Each structure stands twice: as structure tokens, then as C-alpha cells.
């Protein structure tokens, strides 16, 4: 039987530029599962950039609300009207947490829940939604043929590292933009074909050099601002840039001439995954699990912090030059 009270991380204001200053750790009621819902005891959550965006107010919404976009947990209680597909005590992840994972318990629609196989550990399961499925969706959206070049920014991030591995398995060559030369060998070891240091190299010139003057077939940008300008300028005529984050700047800049010959589109996991329907989404999670099972993707253990110490976790997740040994940060309870 679940307790009556729990603790959760709430976004209580959008007044501060630092996301952590908009968050509070508060006591609240444990939700009761409604018709078709399952009560999940959440055990582990991964900190993603999108969590900072939500806390900063970039997506809007009415405060206060519980935040947290991803995690893994255990079925605590089956609500009325559930199908019996899941059992009490079973590990699950969600295709849509609905900003509820930074709390101890969450009531989630059964249709969104995916059973976690026994051979997939919690740290892998906790990041398949935002990271692994985004990688699959980005590569699908970029539509790069085998043997062609895919350019990506923020390549040393946890997502960037998985993208290198996944693209390699699909026969796609990658050009990976980082801000530190010290990250070259780590990414090469993962299968990166080329790595470019944006702090000391001309990204556009290097991409043209690598591709024999043609430019990359497609590009993925997680930084925005002037980074989008460089990605667009680095593409072949007819190329597509896919924007999916704004680590640097909430605006994007492109040259007018590039807008005539190239396409800029976006990718949002919260739109892409639901477009597959509940069964299709669960199948994509199975695809993600299989990538780890088959050794296509790897995930090293990350640092863990108690949920109550979420501010320390956020600070650690933003530390410059995070290494391959610990590319993700987790909150546990």
C-alpha cells in the first residue's frame, strides 16, 4: 500500500534565469490512479536538458507543477479499468510521463507504460525515452543515405555519443562538433568518423574539407543561436538541418542565402513518439532496448544524487567537459 504523502520537485515560479532557483522540494499527496491508470513508484530519473527548459519556463505552463520528463519505476497499484497487461512489482518506463517523474509516485495512463525487460538495467531504462528514441527519430528525420555525412553539434553529450554509435550501425558517417579537443579520442573510440573543435577550428571550412567541398548531407543542431548558422552553411544544396535543442541560445540564426537552397526543420520527441500511437511507441522502446542488448549502444554508469538533492544533480549535469565515464546524472529514491 502506497503512503498518503510523498515528496516532489515543483516548478513554483519562472522568475529566475537559473532553472534550479525556480524549483522547490515539497511534500504533496500521493496521487490515486484514475480509470485506466497505474500508480508507479519511481526509483530512478535521468536529468536531461529538457528538464532545465521546463524549469526555466521555456515551454510555458501554469505554476506550480511537478517537473521531470523521464525515469523508471515499479508498478505499485493497478487502477480501475486497466487491462492486466502489467503486474504489481513490474519495472516500467513511460512513453509519456506528463512532467511527473521528479516525484516518488506518479499515476500514469496504462497505455503509455512499457515493461522493462529483465536484462535491461535501470540506468539504461531511465534514459531510453528522451535520449535513445530521440536518436532514432533524429536519424529517421535527417534521412541520410548509407555512406553519406551527418553533421551534429553537442556531440560529446550523452545523446551525441549514442548518435555516433547508432549512425555507425546504419552505415552513416558522422562529423561531430565539440568545444574541447580533449574529447576527440573519447568520441573516436565510440565510432566517430571526424571530430571538429569549434573553439579553435572553422566549422564550415572543416566540414567542406572533410566532404570534398560538397557539404554534409544533413545536420543536427542542439545548440541554436549561431550554431544553427554554421550547421546550415555546412550543408550541401538540398540538405536538411534538424534543430532539436537550444543549449546556447533560445533563438536561431541562418543566412538568407541558405534558406533558398536548404531546409530547416525541427524534431520534438513529444510530437514524434505519439505520432506512432501507443502500440507503435511501445515497439520503439523495444527497439531501443534491443540496441543496448545487441551492443550497438553503450551506457556507462552515471553519478547518482538523492531526489532531495536535485540542485546538486542539476549542477553536476551542467559541469563543463563531462567525461565519457559519466555522461548522465541521475536522481534516485
C-alpha positions in Angstrom: 0.0 0.0 0.0 1.4 3.4 -1.0 1.7 6.1 1.6 -0.6 9.1 1.7 2.2 11.6 1.3 5.3 11.9 -0.8 7.9 14.5 -1.8 8.2 16.0 -5.2 10.2 18.7 -7.1 7.9 21.5 -8.1 8.4 24.4 -10.5 7.0 27.2 -8.4 8.0 30.3 -10.5 9.5 31.3 -13.8 11.1 34.5 -12.3 14.7 33.3 -12.2 17.1 32.7 -15.0 18.7 29.7 -13.2 16.3 26.8 -13.5 17.3 25.4 -10.1 16.1 28.7 -8.5 12.6 28.1 -9.8 12.4 24.7 -8.1 11.3 23.6 -4.6 11.3 20.2 -2.9 7.9 19.9 -1.3 5.5 17.5 0.4 2.4 16.6 -1.6 -0.3 13.9 -1.8 0.4 10.6 -3.4 -2.0 10.5 -6.5 -4.7 7.9 -6.7 -4.8 6.2 -10.1 -7.9 7.0 -12.1 -9.7 4.8 -14.6 -7.1 3.3 -16.9 -4.2 4.5 -14.8 -1.3 2.8 -12.9 0.4 4.1 -9.8 4.2 3.8 -10.3 6.8 4.1 -7.6 9.6 6.0 -9.4 13.0 4.7 -8.4 15.4 6.5 -10.8 15.3 9.5 -13.1 17.9 10.9 -15.5 18.5 14.7 -15.7 18.0 15.9 -19.3 18.5 19.4 -20.8 14.7 19.5 -21.4 14.2 19.4 -17.6 16.0 22.7 -17.3 14.0 24.2 -20.2 10.8 23.3 -18.4 12.0 24.8 -15.1 13.1 28.0 -16.8 9.7 28.4 -18.4 10.7 27.9 -22.0 7.7 25.7 -22.6 5.3 27.8 -20.6 2.7 26.3 -18.4 1.0 27.3 -15.1 2.9 27.0 -11.9 3.2 25.2 -9.6 3.7 21.8 -11.3 5.8 18.7 -10.7 8.6 18.5 -13.2 10.7 15.6 -14.6 10.5 14.1 -18.1 11.9 10.6 -17.7 12.5 7.8 -15.3 12.0 4.2 -14.4 9.9 2.7 -11.7 7.9 -0.2 -10.3 4.1 -0.8 -10.6 2.7 -0.1 -7.2 -1.1 -0.3 -7.9 -3.3 -1.0 -10.8 -6.2 1.4 -11.1 -9.7 0.6 -12.2 -10.2 -0.3 -15.9 -6.7 -1.4 -16.5 -6.1 -4.3 -18.9 -3.9 -6.6 -16.8 -1.1 -6.2 -19.2 1.1 -5.1 -16.3 1.5 -6.7 -12.9 2.3 -5.2 -9.5 6.0 -5.1 -8.9 6.9 -5.0 -12.6 9.5 -2.5 -13.7 8.2 0.1 -16.2 9.1 3.2 -18.1 6.6 5.6 -19.8 6.3 6.9 -23.3 4.7 10.0 -21.7 5.4 10.8 -18.0 3.5 14.1 -18.4 6.1 16.0 -16.4 5.7 13.8 -13.3 8.9 11.9 -12.9 10.6 14.1 -10.3 8.4 12.7 -7.5 8.2 9.5 -5.6 4.9 8.3 -7.0 3.1 9.1 -10.3 -0.3 8.0 -11.7 0.3 7.2 -15.4 -2.1 6.1 -18.1 -1.5 2.4 -18.6 -1.3 2.8 -22.4 1.8 4.9 -22.0 3.7 2.3 -19.9 6.3 -0.1 -21.2 7.5 -3.1 -19.3 11.3 -3.2 -18.9 13.0 -6.5 -19.8 15.0 -8.2 -17.0 18.2 -7.8 -18.9 18.0 -4.0 -19.2 19.2 -2.2 -16.1 17.6 0.8 -14.5 20.2 3.3 -15.8 19.6 2.2 -19.4 15.8 2.1 -19.0 15.7 5.5 -17.4 17.2 7.2 -20.5 15.7 5.3 -23.4 12.8 7.8 -23.9 14.5 11.2 -24.2 17.9 10.0 -25.4 17.7 6.8 -27.3 14.4 7.3 -29.0 15.4 10.9 -29.9 18.5 9.4 -31.6 16.4 7.0 -33.6 13.9 9.8 -34.5 16.7 12.3 -35.5 18.4 9.8 -37.8 15.0 9.0 -39.3 14.2 12.7 -39.8 17.6 13.5 -41.3 17.2 10.7 -43.8 20.9 10.3 -44.6 21.7 7.5 -47.0 24.4 5.0 -46.2 27.9 6.3 -46.8 26.9 10.0 -46.6 27.8 12.5 -44.0 25.7 13.5 -41.0 26.9 16.6 -39.0 25.9 17.0 -35.4 26.6 19.6 -32.7 26.9 18.9 -28.9 28.5 15.6 -29.9 30.0 14.9 -26.5 26.6 14.9 -24.8 25.0 11.6 -23.8 22.7 11.8 -26.7 25.5 12.8 -29.1 27.5 9.8 -28.0 24.6 7.4 -28.6 24.0 9.1 -32.0 27.6 8.3 -33.1 27.1 4.7 -32.2 23.7 4.4 -33.8 24.7 6.2 -37.0 27.7 3.9 -37.3 25.4 0.8 -37.2 23.3 2.3 -40.0 26.4 2.9 -42.3 26.2 6.7 -41.9 29.4 8.7 -41.5 29.4 11.4 -38.8 31.1 14.8 -38.3 30.9 15.7 -34.7 31.3 19.2 -33.3 32.6 19.6 -29.8 34.1 22.5 -27.8 37.1 20.7 -26.4 39.9 18.9 -28.2 40.3 16.6 -25.2 37.0 14.9 -26.2 38.4 13.8 -29.6 39.7 10.4 -28.5 36.6 9.5 -26.5 34.3 10.1 -29.5 36.7 8.4 -31.9 36.6 5.3 -29.7 32.8 5.3 -30.0 33.0 5.3 -33.8 33.1 9.0 -34.7 34.5 9.4 -38.2 35.5 13.0 -37.8 35.6 15.4 -34.8 35.8 19.2 -35.1 36.7 21.6 -32.2 34.5 24.7 -32.6 36.7 26.6 -30.1 39.7 26.5 -32.4 38.5 25.5 -35.9 36.3 27.0 -38.6 33.4 24.5 -38.5 32.1 25.3 -42.0 35.5 25.2 -43.6 36.4 21.9 -41.9 33.1 20.3 -43.0 33.7 21.3 -46.6 37.2 19.9 -46.4 36.0 16.6 -44.9 33.3 16.2 -47.5 35.4 17.2 -50.5 33.6 20.5 -50.9 30.1 19.1 -51.1 29.0 19.8 -47.6 27.2 17.4 -45.2 24.1 15.6 -46.4 22.1 16.6 -43.2 22.9 18.3 -39.9 21.6 18.0 -36.3 21.7 21.1 -34.1 21.2 21.0 -30.3 22.8 24.4 -29.6 20.8 27.0 -31.6 22.0 30.6 -31.9 25.0 31.0 -34.2 25.4 27.2 -34.2 22.4 26.9 -36.5 24.0 29.4 -38.9 27.1 27.2 -39.1 25.2 23.9 -39.5 23.1 25.4 -42.3 26.2 26.8 -44.0 27.9 23.4 -43.8 25.2 21.5 -45.7 25.1 20.6 -49.4 22.5 22.3 -51.5 19.2 20.5 -50.8 20.4 19.5 -47.4 18.3 19.4 -44.2 19.2 20.8 -40.8 17.2 19.4 -37.9 17.0 21.6 -34.8 16.2 19.8 -31.5 17.6 21.9 -28.6 18.9 25.3 -27.5 21.8 24.7 -25.2 23.3 28.1 -26.1 20.5 30.5 -27.2 16.7 30.4 -27.4 16.9 31.9 -30.9 18.2 30.6 -34.2 20.1 32.5 -36.9 20.6 31.4 -40.5 21.9 33.2 -43.6 19.2 34.2 -46.1 21.0 32.5 -49.0 20.9 29.2 -47.1 17.1 29.5 -46.7 16.7 29.4 -50.5 18.6 26.1 -51.1 18.4 24.2 -47.8 15.7 23.2 -45.3 15.5 23.9 -41.6 13.1 21.7 -39.6 12.7 20.7 -36.0 12.4 17.5 -34.0 10.4 17.2 -30.8 10.2 13.8 -29.2 6.8 14.7 -27.6 5.3 15.0 -31.1 7.3 12.3 -32.9 6.7 9.5 -30.5 2.9 10.0 -30.1 2.5 10.0 -33.9 3.2 6.3 -33.8 0.3 5.5 -31.4 0.6 3.7 -28.1 1.5 0.3 -29.6 4.0 1.8 -32.0 5.6 3.7 -29.2 6.0 0.6 -27.1 7.5 -1.1 -30.2 10.0 1.7 -30.5 11.0 1.3 -26.8 11.6 -2.4 -27.6 13.9 -1.3 -30.5 15.8 0.9 -28.1 16.2 -1.9 -25.5 17.5 -4.1 -28.3 20.2 -1.6 -29.4 21.7 -1.9 -25.9 21.1 -5.7 -25.7 22.9 -6.2 -29.1 25.8 -3.9 -28.1 25.1 -1.2 -30.7 24.7 1.3 -27.9 26.6 1.5 -24.6 25.7 3.5 -21.4 28.3 3.8 -18.7 27.1 4.3 -15.1 26.3 7.9 -14.2 26.5 9.9 -10.9 23.5 9.5 -8.7 22.0 12.0 -6.2 19.0 11.6 -3.9 15.9 13.3 -5.3 16.1 15.8 -2.4 19.5 16.9 -3.7 18.2 17.7 -7.2 20.1 21.1 -7.2 23.4 19.3 -6.8 22.4 16.9 -9.6 21.5 19.8 -11.9 24.8 21.5 -11.1 26.7 18.3 -11.9 24.7 17.8 -15.2 25.9 21.2 -16.4 29.5 20.7 -15.4 31.8 21.6 -18.4 33.6 18.7 -20.2 31.7 15.8 -18.6 33.6 12.7 -19.4 32.6 9.5 -21.2 32.9 7.7 -17.9 29.8 9.5 -16.5 27.8 11.2 -19.3 24.5 11.2 -17.4 23.3 12.3 -14.0 20.5 10.5 -12.1 18.1 11.3 -9.2 17.2 8.3 -7.1 14.7 7.5 -4.4 
